């Protein structure tokens, strides 16, 4: 079983909020990105962090990449 398979689940609404945060970062709207992240429930947040760590990155790194690339990478 992989590390991702054993991670806590990410609720669908939390996934939507994460996507909104990445889109806002790509569009240069940092306050909107932060607002979207603040809507993620604690359990999903933990699962997102776990998955990011498994991939060797962090949510902050993903936001920074989206902001730098405009969401094209």
C-alpha positions, 0 to 999 in steps of 0.5 A, a space after each residue: 500500500 502506498 503512502 498516499 493510499 494510507 493518508 486521511 481523505 481529502 473532502 471534495 469541498 476541500 479539494 475545491 478550495 485548494 483548486 480555488 487557492 491555486 487559481 487565485 495565486 496563478 491570477 495574482 490574487 493572494 488575498 483570495 488564495 488565502 481566503 480559499 485556504 482558510 476554508 479547508 477543514 483541519 482533517 483535509 488540510 492534514 491530508 493535503 499536507 501529507 500528500 504534498 510531503 509525499 510528493 516532496 513539496 508543500 502547499 506554499 511551494 505549490 502556491 508559489 509555483 502557481 503564482 510564478 507560472 500563472 498556472 501554466 505549469 
